[in-house]
Amino acid sequence: MTTLHIEHAISDFTTWRAAFDRFAPARSDAGVRSHTFLRPTDDPNYVLVDLDFPDEASARRFLEFLQTRIWVSRDNSPALFGTPQTRILETA
């Protein structure tokens, strides 16, 4: 399994979550098997997201989709603040 790990600041969790939920079909179509999001207890305006894929190629394609279609559009990512930090991880 391969995980796309994403971290970024947000302006408002409720707005971020609504935008995240809107793209559930895109995640499903891309092969996301599961997702987890976490928030630091000392920073409600920061979110960490793990998206699990069956393989690295699927994770890389979805990352490209996020970078070129989602994060560049204020309408698609209304609560995004700054540039997301990403890593593609594999289970060791």
MIKOL-825326 format. One record per atom (N, C-alpha, C): atom name; chain; x, y, z. Coordinates in Angstrom, 2 decimals. Example, Ala and Ser with C-alpha at 12.3 -4.5 7.8 and 13.67 -1.06 7.14 Angstrom:
BEGIN
(node N, A, (13.19, -5.69, 7.80))
(node CA, A, (12.30, -4.50, 7.80))
(node C, A, (13.20, -3.30, 7.80))
(node N, A, (12.85, -2.25, 7.08))
(node CA, A, (13.67, -1.06, 7.14))
(node C, A, (12.90, 0.03, 7.87))
END
This chain:
BEGIN
(node N, A, (0.84, -1.17, 0.00))
(node CA, A, (0.00, 0.00, 0.00))
(node C, A, (0.89, 1.24, 0.00))
(node N, A, (0.40, 2.29, -0.66))
(node CA, A, (1.10, 3.56, -0.74))
(node C, A, (0.21, 4.66, -0.17))
(node N, A, (0.81, 5.55, 0.59))
(node CA, A, (0.06, 6.64, 1.21))
(node C, A, (0.56, 7.97, 0.68))
(node N, A, (-0.38, 8.81, 0.28))
(node CA, A, (-0.08, 10.20, -0.02))
(node C, A, (-0.35, 10.99, 1.25))
(node N, A, (0.70, 11.53, 1.84))
(node CA, A, (0.60, 12.29, 3.08))
(node C, A, (0.63, 13.77, 2.73))
(node N, A, (-0.34, 14.52, 3.23))
(node CA, A, (-0.47, 15.95, 2.93))
(node C, A, (-0.61, 16.71, 4.24))
(node N, A, (0.09, 17.82, 4.35))
(node CA, A, (-0.04, 18.71, 5.51))
(node C, A, (-0.18, 20.13, 5.02))
(node N, A, (-1.09, 20.87, 5.64))
(node CA, A, (-1.18, 22.29, 5.29))
(node C, A, (-2.02, 23.07, 6.29))
(node N, A, (-1.76, 24.36, 6.29))
(node CA, A, (-2.54, 25.28, 7.11))
(node C, A, (-3.88, 25.53, 6.44))
(node N, A, (-4.89, 25.79, 7.25))
(node CA, A, (-6.23, 26.10, 6.75))
(node C, A, (-6.75, 27.33, 7.48))
(node N, A, (-7.72, 27.97, 6.86))
(node CA, A, (-8.30, 29.16, 7.50))
(node C, A, (-9.51, 28.80, 8.36))
(node N, A, (-10.17, 27.68, 8.03))
(node CA, A, (-11.38, 27.30, 8.76))
(node C, A, (-11.65, 25.82, 8.51))
(node N, A, (-11.75, 25.04, 9.57))
(node CA, A, (-11.91, 23.60, 9.40))
(node C, A, (-13.24, 23.24, 8.74))
(node N, A, (-14.32, 23.88, 9.12))
(node CA, A, (-15.64, 23.55, 8.54))
(node C, A, (-15.64, 23.77, 7.03))
(node N, A, (-15.07, 24.86, 6.59))
(node CA, A, (-14.98, 25.14, 5.16))
(node C, A, (-14.08, 24.13, 4.47))
(node N, A, (-12.94, 23.82, 5.10))
(node CA, A, (-12.01, 22.84, 4.53))
(node C, A, (-12.69, 21.48, 4.39))
(node N, A, (-13.39, 21.07, 5.44))
(node CA, A, (-14.03, 19.76, 5.42))
(node C, A, (-15.10, 19.67, 4.34))
(node N, A, (-15.86, 20.73, 4.15))
(node CA, A, (-16.89, 20.74, 3.09))
(node C, A, (-16.23, 20.58, 1.72))
(node N, A, (-15.11, 21.26, 1.49))
(node CA, A, (-14.40, 21.13, 0.22))
(node C, A, (-13.84, 19.72, 0.07))
(node N, A, (-13.27, 19.18, 1.13))
(node CA, A, (-12.74, 17.81, 1.10))
(node C, A, (-13.85, 16.83, 0.73))
(node N, A, (-14.99, 16.96, 1.36))
(node CA, A, (-16.11, 16.05, 1.11))
(node C, A, (-16.63, 16.16, -0.32))
(node N, A, (-16.59, 17.36, -0.91))
(node CA, A, (-17.06, 17.55, -2.29))
(node C, A, (-16.27, 16.70, -3.28))
(node N, A, (-15.03, 16.39, -2.96))
(node CA, A, (-14.18, 15.65, -3.89))
(node C, A, (-14.11, 14.16, -3.58))
(node N, A, (-15.06, 13.65, -2.84))
(node CA, A, (-15.12, 12.20, -2.56))
(node C, A, (-15.18, 11.39, -3.85))
(node N, A, (-15.99, 11.77, -4.85))
(node CA, A, (-16.00, 10.99, -6.09))
(node C, A, (-14.64, 10.98, -6.80))
(node N, A, (-13.94, 12.07, -6.77))
(node CA, A, (-12.61, 12.13, -7.40))
(node C, A, (-11.64, 11.20, -6.68))
(node N, A, (-11.71, 11.16, -5.36))
(node CA, A, (-10.84, 10.25, -4.61))
(node C, A, (-11.17, 8.81, -4.94))
(node N, A, (-12.44, 8.49, -4.99))
(node CA, A, (-12.86, 7.13, -5.32))
(node C, A, (-12.39, 6.74, -6.73))
(node N, A, (-12.60, 7.62, -7.69))
(node CA, A, (-12.18, 7.35, -9.07))
(node C, A, (-10.67, 7.17, -9.19))
(node N, A, (-9.92, 7.83, -8.31))
(node CA, A, (-8.46, 7.76, -8.35))
(node C, A, (-7.92, 6.52, -7.64))
(node N, A, (-8.79, 5.77, -6.98))
(node CA, A, (-8.36, 4.54, -6.32))
(node C, A, (-8.05, 4.68, -4.85))
(node N, A, (-8.43, 5.80, -4.23))
(node CA, A, (-8.19, 5.95, -2.80))
(node C, A, (-8.97, 4.88, -2.05))
(node N, A, (-8.27, 4.08, -1.28))
(node CA, A, (-8.91, 3.00, -0.53))
(node C, A, (-9.43, 3.46, 0.82))
(node N, A, (-8.73, 4.41, 1.42))
(node CA, A, (-9.17, 4.96, 2.70))
(node C, A, (-8.46, 6.29, 2.90))
(node N, A, (-8.99, 7.06, 3.84))
(node CA, A, (-8.37, 8.34, 4.17))
(node C, A, (-8.49, 8.58, 5.66))
(node N, A, (-7.55, 9.35, 6.16))
(node CA, A, (-7.54, 9.76, 7.55))
(node C, A, (-7.11, 11.21, 7.57))
(node N, A, (-7.77, 12.01, 8.36))
(node CA, A, (-7.25, 13.36, 8.58))
(node C, A, (-7.14, 13.61, 10.07))
(node N, A, (-6.11, 14.37, 10.40))
(node CA, A, (-5.77, 14.65, 11.79))
(node C, A, (-5.53, 16.14, 11.93))
(node N, A, (-5.73, 16.62, 13.16))
(node CA, A, (-5.45, 18.02, 13.48))
(node C, A, (-4.64, 18.06, 14.76))
(node N, A, (-3.60, 18.88, 14.78))
(node CA, A, (-2.83, 19.01, 16.01))
(node C, A, (-3.71, 19.58, 17.12))
(node N, A, (-3.52, 19.10, 18.32))
(node CA, A, (-4.34, 19.57, 19.44))
(node C, A, (-4.06, 21.03, 19.77))
(node N, A, (-2.89, 21.52, 19.39))
(node CA, A, (-2.55, 22.91, 19.71))
(node C, A, (-2.70, 23.86, 18.52))
(node N, A, (-3.24, 23.37, 17.38))
(node CA, A, (-3.38, 24.24, 16.21))
(node C, A, (-4.60, 23.81, 15.39))
(node N, A, (-5.76, 24.38, 15.66))
(node CA, A, (-6.97, 23.99, 14.95))
(node C, A, (-6.98, 24.43, 13.48))
(node N, A, (-6.00, 25.24, 13.09))
(node CA, A, (-5.93, 25.71, 11.71))
(node C, A, (-4.83, 25.01, 10.91))
(node N, A, (-4.64, 23.74, 11.22))
(node CA, A, (-3.67, 22.92, 10.49))
(node C, A, (-4.28, 21.53, 10.35))
(node N, A, (-4.05, 20.89, 9.21))
(node CA, A, (-4.62, 19.57, 8.98))
(node C, A, (-3.58, 18.67, 8.31))
(node N, A, (-3.62, 17.40, 8.68))
(node CA, A, (-2.79, 16.37, 8.08))
(node C, A, (-3.72, 15.34, 7.48))
(node N, A, (-3.46, 14.95, 6.25))
(node CA, A, (-4.33, 14.02, 5.54))
(node C, A, (-3.48, 12.87, 5.00))
(node N, A, (-3.94, 11.65, 5.22))
(node CA, A, (-3.32, 10.47, 4.61))
(node C, A, (-4.35, 9.82, 3.69))
(node N, A, (-3.97, 9.67, 2.42))
(node CA, A, (-4.81, 9.00, 1.43))
(node C, A, (-4.11, 7.72, 1.02))
(node N, A, (-4.76, 6.58, 1.20))
(node CA, A, (-4.15, 5.29, 0.91))
(node C, A, (-4.55, 4.80, -0.48))
(node N, A, (-3.54, 4.41, -1.25))
(node CA, A, (-3.71, 3.94, -2.63))
(node C, A, (-3.17, 2.53, -2.78))
(node N, A, (-3.59, 1.83, -3.81))
(node CA, A, (-3.07, 0.48, -4.01))
(node C, A, (-1.62, 0.47, -4.50))
(node N, A, (-1.16, 1.58, -5.12))
(node CA, A, (0.19, 1.61, -5.66))
(node C, A, (0.70, 3.05, -5.78))
(node N, A, (2.00, 3.18, -5.97))
(node CA, A, (2.63, 4.50, -6.04))
(node C, A, (2.15, 5.31, -7.25))
(node N, A, (1.97, 4.66, -8.38))
(node CA, A, (1.55, 5.38, -9.59))
(node C, A, (0.21, 6.07, -9.37))
(node N, A, (-0.71, 5.42, -8.72))
(node CA, A, (-2.02, 6.03, -8.44))
(node C, A, (-1.88, 7.23, -7.51))
(node N, A, (-1.02, 7.10, -6.51))
(node CA, A, (-0.80, 8.21, -5.58))
(node C, A, (-0.18, 9.41, -6.31))
(node N, A, (0.77, 9.15, -7.19))
(node CA, A, (1.42, 10.24, -7.93))
(node C, A, (0.44, 10.93, -8.88))
(node N, A, (-0.41, 10.16, -9.54))
(node CA, A, (-1.42, 10.75, -10.43))
(node C, A, (-2.37, 11.65, -9.65))
(node N, A, (-2.80, 11.19, -8.47))
(node CA, A, (-3.72, 12.00, -7.68))
(node C, A, (-3.04, 13.24, -7.14))
(node N, A, (-1.79, 13.14, -6.75))
(node CA, A, (-1.04, 14.31, -6.30))
(node C, A, (-0.97, 15.34, -7.43))
(node N, A, (-0.71, 14.90, -8.64))
(node CA, A, (-0.68, 15.82, -9.78))
(node C, A, (-2.05, 16.48, -9.98))
(node N, A, (-3.12, 15.71, -9.84))
(node CA, A, (-4.48, 16.26, -9.92))
(node C, A, (-4.68, 17.35, -8.87))
(node N, A, (-4.27, 17.08, -7.64))
(node CA, A, (-4.40, 18.07, -6.57))
(node C, A, (-3.61, 19.34, -6.90))
(node N, A, (-2.39, 19.15, -7.36))
(node CA, A, (-1.51, 20.29, -7.63))
(node C, A, (-1.98, 21.13, -8.82))
(node N, A, (-2.55, 20.51, -9.83))
(node CA, A, (-2.89, 21.24, -11.06))
(node C, A, (-4.35, 21.64, -11.17))
(node N, A, (-5.24, 20.99, -10.41))
(node CA, A, (-6.66, 21.28, -10.55))
(node C, A, (-7.34, 21.76, -9.27))
(node N, A, (-6.84, 21.34, -8.13))
(node CA, A, (-7.52, 21.67, -6.87))
(node C, A, (-6.83, 22.82, -6.14))
(node N, A, (-5.57, 22.66, -5.80))
(node CA, A, (-4.90, 23.65, -4.97))
(node C, A, (-4.67, 24.98, -5.67))
(node N, A, (-4.73, 25.00, -6.99))
(node CA, A, (-4.54, 26.26, -7.73))
(node C, A, (-5.82, 27.08, -7.83))
(node N, A, (-6.92, 26.52, -7.40))
(node CA, A, (-8.22, 27.18, -7.52))
(node C, A, (-8.79, 27.52, -6.14))
(node N, A, (-9.05, 28.77, -5.89))
(node CA, A, (-9.65, 29.19, -4.62))
(node C, A, (-11.05, 28.58, -4.47))
(node N, A, (-11.77, 28.41, -5.58))
(node CA, A, (-13.10, 27.79, -5.52))
(node C, A, (-13.02, 26.33, -5.09))
(node N, A, (-11.98, 25.60, -5.52))
(node CA, A, (-11.83, 24.19, -5.18))
(node C, A, (-11.18, 23.98, -3.81))
(node N, A, (-10.44, 24.95, -3.35))
(node CA, A, (-9.76, 24.81, -2.05))
(node C, A, (-9.90, 26.11, -1.25))
(node N, A, (-11.14, 26.44, -0.87))
(node CA, A, (-11.41, 27.74, -0.26))
(node C, A, (-10.74, 27.99, 1.08))
(node N, A, (-10.40, 26.97, 1.82))
(node CA, A, (-9.83, 27.18, 3.15))
(node C, A, (-8.32, 26.94, 3.18))
(node N, A, (-7.74, 26.60, 2.04))
(node CA, A, (-6.31, 26.33, 1.98))
(node C, A, (-5.53, 27.61, 2.24))
(node N, A, (-4.54, 27.50, 3.09))
(node CA, A, (-3.68, 28.64, 3.41))
(node C, A, (-2.24, 28.20, 3.20))
(node N, A, (-1.57, 28.79, 2.24))
(node CA, A, (-0.19, 28.41, 1.96))
(node C, A, (-0.11, 27.22, 1.02))
(node N, A, (1.10, 26.70, 0.89))
(node CA, A, (1.39, 25.58, -0.01))
(node C, A, (1.42, 24.27, 0.77))
(node N, A, (0.63, 23.29, 0.37))
(node CA, A, (0.65, 22.00, 1.06))
(node C, A, (2.02, 21.33, 0.94))
(node N, A, (2.40, 20.65, 1.99))
(node CA, A, (3.60, 19.81, 1.99))
(node C, A, (3.15, 18.37, 1.78))
(node N, A, (3.81, 17.66, 0.89))
(node CA, A, (3.37, 16.30, 0.58))
(node C, A, (4.55, 15.33, 0.61))
(node N, A, (4.21, 14.09, 0.84))
(node CA, A, (5.15, 12.97, 0.75))
(node C, A, (4.39, 11.75, 0.30))
(node N, A, (5.02, 10.95, -0.52))
(node CA, A, (4.45, 9.65, -0.87))
(node C, A, (5.21, 8.62, -0.07))
(node N, A, (4.46, 7.84, 0.70))
(node CA, A, (5.04, 6.89, 1.64))
(node C, A, (4.62, 5.47, 1.28))
(node N, A, (5.47, 4.52, 1.60))
(node CA, A, (5.07, 3.12, 1.44))
(node C, A, (5.19, 2.41, 2.76))
(node N, A, (4.37, 1.42, 2.94))
(node CA, A, (4.39, 0.62, 4.17))
(node C, A, (5.69, -0.19, 4.20))
(node N, A, (6.41, -0.08, 5.29))
(node CA, A, (7.68, -0.79, 5.42))
(node C, A, (7.47, -2.13, 6.11))
END
